[in-house]
Amino acid sequence: MNKLPVLMTAVLIIISCGLSCAEEAQYFDKDAYIASANFPETLELAMVDCLAMALKSNSEISIKRITPHIEDNNVLIQKSRFEPHLTFDGYFSDLIEQDPSTLYDANILKTRTGVFDFGYNQKFTTGADVKLDFFNTRTSSNSPVFVPDPSFESEAEISITQPLLRGGGIAVNTADFRIAKNNKLKSVQDFKTEVIRVLTNVKKSYYDFQYSREQYIVAQKSLSRVEDLHRINREKYAKGLASDIDIIESEAEVARISQALYEAEAIMKLAEDSLKLITNLVDDPTLWNAHIVLLEGLGYEKVKVDLPEAIKTAFIYRPDYEAAKIDLRNRDIAIVVNTNGMLPTVNLLASYGLNGLGSTYAKDLSNLGKGKYNNWTLGVNVDVPLIGDENRGKYEKSKSEKEQALLAFQRLEQKIILDVRNVVRDIDINYRKLEASKISKESEDKNYYAQELRFKAGLVSTLDIVIYQERLARAEVSYVKSIIDYNISLIELSRAQGTMLLDDNITLEES
């Protein structure tokens, strides 16, 4: 069989905001799956390969990856509130009507009006609305009293509306923009949380497969030992040194261990399929049925963890904790906005304009430039709700939501502390269990070797040596499990501290 080693040294997840939110569905080629069913490949995988494959095509990650892009657009939407706008109005109109005057012969009046206006308006973060307008109107008529004909009217005006209470101030008017930016930051933290969840599950699945494989190896060794026992019994029986009971016992044990081996193989294959599923290998028609060979052997490294430092680290790196802090900031912004919403509306209104009032368009513009004719207004607009239940309700609601979020935040802090404490405790306990199981395995191994020599010398019965074999097998499995449990507890520490991305050298890049 061909070997397809997959050797990767780094994992890079790119949040590509320019990518399409939906990818074309891949065509499912059932014939390719059927063709590869009888010719499975052998796929060599390290832990990092499994992580890379799982993160590349994970549907949950793909969904979460889009969210920061959505929030980026929300930021742009809120920012656009303060963008300047240019306006232009231009049109001609004709008006034909009956002349109500009886002084002149013409009784049909025709009036043509041309309008050519420019405008500029912008909202500022203080809440002020500023408008600059330049109006131009040309009017002509067949009326004998219409002098001059044509006539021109030009006007330049600036007007400002500044809220003094409700709706006024930078904090209120930039609230939605700041909330949108916070939501973008929160979406990145949520994405990190999802990535860490996937990484944790992949690593556990990897170790589950490794554990089931080691169990299978132990079952193979047990079968080999009991087959040797049965062979020795047959040799003794031929020489008259063993009874029928000895043959029956060893033969039955061979059958029992064979059955256990088949069960271990079934468990191993299920664990292998689980690893293929979480790494998306099942989506590849050439690798869905591959035999996986793990490149890392069974091993461990002692890690000493300081509990206070581990807790401090968690409060620095946990993305869910950072997301909760961002949520609290948004709650504070909502309270500020709703507090302002209970104030009465008091708007300062001001405008200043220049009129042309010239007989020609050139004269009109000249008068505008000289500021010869001007007008202005200054005043206030006041709107006081008599009851204001809606605004008071929004304020009280925002306060209650902040209180609720704060309680949840404190609960999260407590959960993080307990989570880290439990993991650190598990690491210590699992390491001590590992050391004990190692001594137990070594002792059982030595004991079995000694008892095997005694059996060959006829000093130990078949039943006794079978018991010693079972004890050795249990010790071997226990040792394997203790290594796996210890390694998984280290994974849980990385998850509980929120440092998994850092530990695995995984970079989340925004583009």
LOGURO-331943 format. One record per residue (C-alpha): residue in one letter; x, y, z. Coordinates in steps of 0.02 Angstrom, whole numbers, plus 50000, padded with zeros to 5 digits. Layout:
# residues N
AXYZ/...
END
This chain:
# residues 511
M500005000050000/N500545017849967/K500995028850112/L500445046850110/P501395056050248/V500645072650293/L501975083050379/M501495100550431/T502485111950545/A501295126550569/V499455130050568/L498795146550501/I496985151650510/I496565166850405/I494985176750434/S494785182550255/C493485196350252/G493615197150064/L493055179250040/S491295175249988/C490155170650132/A489575155250040/E490655142649949/E490055131249812/A489565114149877/Q490755100649821/Y490065087049711/F489915070449801/D490725057049692/K490035040649759/D490965030749625/A492635037349689/Y492185031649865/I491685014449803/A493275012849698/S494405016549848/A493455005049968/N494494989649926/F496144998749913/P496385008650075/E497885019850089/T499005021150241/L499005038850308/E500345044350431/L499745058350544/A500505068850681/M499465079050802/V499815095050705/D499165087150544/C497525082850628/L497355100650692/A497705108150521/M496455097050432/A495105099750562/L495275118650560/K495355119850372/S493605113350337/N492685113950503/S490925120450472/E490725128750643/I492355138150617/S491815143150441/I490225150550513/K491125159850653/R492435166150530/I491105176050436/T490465185150591/P491935197450609/H491665202250426/I489835205750462/E490295216250614/D491575225850509/N490155230950395/N489105236150545/V490535247550598/L490525255450425/I488645257650433/Q488745266950599/K490245277050543/S489285282750389/R488105292950500/F489465306250511/E489915306350327/P489615322750231/H488305323150093/L488205333749937/T486505337349862/F486005344749695/D484305350049632/G484065355849454/Y482455357149355/F481395368149242/S479525370749255/D478195379649152/L476615386949226/I475165392349115/E473685400849198/Q472285413249170/D472785431249208/P471575437549341/S471955455649294/T470835465049170/L472045479249138/Y472965470648996/D472435461748839/A473435446048873/N472425434548978/I473555419148968/L475085420249079/K476595409149047/T477915407949182/R479515397649164/T480575393849317/G482305386149323/V483055379949486/F484885375749512/D485315372149695/F486835364849783/G486905358449961/Y488115351350087/N487585343550251/Q488455333750388/K488085327050559/F489455329050690/T489845318250841/T489195331950956/G487475329250880/A487535345150777/D486765345350604/V487585357850487/K486875362650317/L487635373750184/D486455378150040/F486675388449882/F485005392149798/N484825398749621/T483155402549535/R482845410249363/T481065415749321/S480365422549158/S478565427349111/N477535435348973/S476675446349101/P476955465049066/V477105468449252/F478485455649273/V480035466549285/P481425462649263/D481155448349143/P482015436549169/S482305438749356/F483615430149463/E483625425449645/S485165418349728/E485445414449912/A486815406350015/E486365400050188/I487145390450330/S486045382850465/I486525373550623/T485475363150741/Q486355358250902/P485475347651034/L485895354451206/L485115340651314/R484325325251236/G485335319151087/G486795330551126/G488595325651163/I489935314451090/A489555299851208/V487755298551149/N488015301350963/T489485289350947/A488645275751053/D488075264850907/F489775266550824/R490695261350982/I489495246851011/A489795240950832/K491685241650859/N491495232151022/N490415219050936/K491805216850807/L493055213750947/K491835202051033/S491565192150872/V493455189250861/Q493465182751040/D491975171451001/F492935164950850/K494445161150960/T493305151851082/E492635141150940/V494385137450875/I494955132351050/R493435121051066/V493835112550901/L495675110750945/T495235102951112/N494065090351032/V495335085850898/K496705082751025/K495555072151133/S495025062250981/Y496845059650935/Y497235053051109/D495655042351110/F496265033850952/Q498005032051026/Y497275024351183/S496195012051085/R497695007450979/E498765004151133/Q497354993651205/Y497364983451046/I499244981151059/V499054975151239/A497714962851182/Q498894956551047/K500274953751174/S499054945051291/L498514933551150/S500324929751109/R500684925351292/V499164914051309/E499564905551143/D501304901951210/L500484895051367/H499364883751264/R500854877751161/I501824873651318/N500324864251389/R500184854051231/E502034849751240/K501844844951423/Y500284834951384/A501214825051251/K502524820751382/G501214816451511/L501644831651617/A499984840951595/S498194835551617/D496674837651507/I496104851651624/D497694861351586/I497374859851398/I495554864851415/E495984879851525/S497314886651409/E496254883351254/A494784892451332/E495914906851377/V496534907951197/A494724909351138/R494304922351271/I495814933251233/S495474931551046/Q493724938151076/A494424952451180/L495644956251038/Y494224957450912/E493264968951029/A494804979851051/E494994980550862/A493194986150843/I493434999850973/M495035005350887/K494175006450717/L492765016850791/A494035028650870/E494935029550702/D493305034050615/S492975047450746/L494675055050710/K494325054450523/L492655063050553/I493325077350659/T494795080150539/N493615079750388/L494545065150308/V492855057450272/D492605071050141/D494065064450039/P493565049649928/T495365043249926/L495655044150114/W493975040750195/N494435022350217/A496295024850249/H497255016050387/I497905029550504/V499635027850579/L500015040050719/L501765047250709/E501875051750894/G502225037451011/L501515035351184/G502415047151301/Y502275061251426/E503235075551501/K503075081151681/V502375098751696/K502355108251859/V500935120751869/D500795135151992/L498935137552030/P498945156552063/E499945159751904/A498805148151805/I497275157951863/K498105174651820/T498525167851647/A496725162551619/F496095180151656/I497325186851527/Y497015174651385/R495275167251403/P494295173751251/D492605170951335/Y493165181951480/E493725195651361/A492065194151267/A491125196151432/K492105212051472/I491675219051302/D489835215151333/L489915224851497/R490625239951406/N489155239351286/R487955238751434/D488765254551505/I488555263351338/A486715258551333/I486455265951507/V487265282451454/V486155283351300/N484555279351395/T485005291551534/N485155305151403/G483515299251325/M482555304551482/L483065322751460/P481935335251371/T482345340351195/V483155357451188/N483915361651019/L484875377350978/L484385383650805/A485445395950708/S485565401250527/Y486395414850425/G486055418550242/L486575430450104/N485395436349967/G485885442449794/L484385453249748/G485185458549585/S484355462549419/T485515450549329/Y486305434049380/A488035442249382/K487375456249492/D486575443049605/L488225434149629/S489135450649655/N487945455649794/L488165438649874/G490045440849873/K489925457949952/G488725451850088/K487625466750050/Y485975458650097/N485915446150238/N484685437850356/W484875427350511/T483895417650643/L484305411950818/G483165402150932/V482785386251026/N481625371651003/V480955363251161/D480015346851175/V479605340351349/P478635323851365/L477285325451497/I477455307451558/G478975299351479/D478615281251527/E479455274451370/N481105283151401/R481075279051587/G480695260951543/K482185260051425/Y483315267251559/E482735255251695/K482855240651574/S484655244951529/K485095246151713/S484335229051748/E485215221551598/K486875228551660/E486555221351833/Q486125204551756/A487675204851646/L488755209551795/L488115194851896/A488455183351748/F490195190951733/Q490575187651915/R489915170051894/L491075167851745/E492555173751849/Q492125160951981/K491905147551848/I493615151551773/I494445150351943/L493615133751982/D493945127351807/V495805130951819/R495895124451997/N495075108051947/V496225105851797/V497795109551898/R497205097252030/D496875084151896/I498625086551826/D499395083251996/I498285068252033/N498465060751859/Y500355062351868/R500405053352034/K499255039951963/L500415038751814/E501935035951924/A500995022852025/S500375013751870/K502135013951799/I502815005451956/S501344993251953/K501674988751771/E503524986051802/S503154975351955/E501854964951864/D503044962751719/K504424956351833/N503214945551930/Y502514937651772/Y504244933851706/A504664925051869/Q503004915651873/E503234910551691/L504884902251736/R504034893351881/F502634887551765/K503864880251644/A504654871151791/G502954864251841/L502824874452002/V501324885151948/S499664878951880/T498874884351717/L497514893751810/D498794903251913/I499824908651762/V498224914251675/I497844925251825/Y499604932551818/Q499374936051633/E497734945151667/R498564955451804/L499964960351686/A498744965051547/R497724975751667/A499314984351728/E499854987851549/V498154995151502/S498105005151664/Y499815012451625/V499275017351449/K497685025251515/S498625034951648/I499765042351514/I498275047151406/D497335054451555/Y498855064751604/N499085071451427/I497235075751414/S497325085051580/L498715095751503/I497565099251355/E496215104451477/L497435116251561/S497815124651395/R495945126151363/A495545132551538/Q496915145751526/G496415150751349/T498215148651291/M497945134651165/L498195145851013/L499805152451089/D500385135151143/D500085127850970/N500835142650877/I499195146050787/T498935163550720/L497255171450683/E497515184550550/E496215197250493/S496285202750314/
END
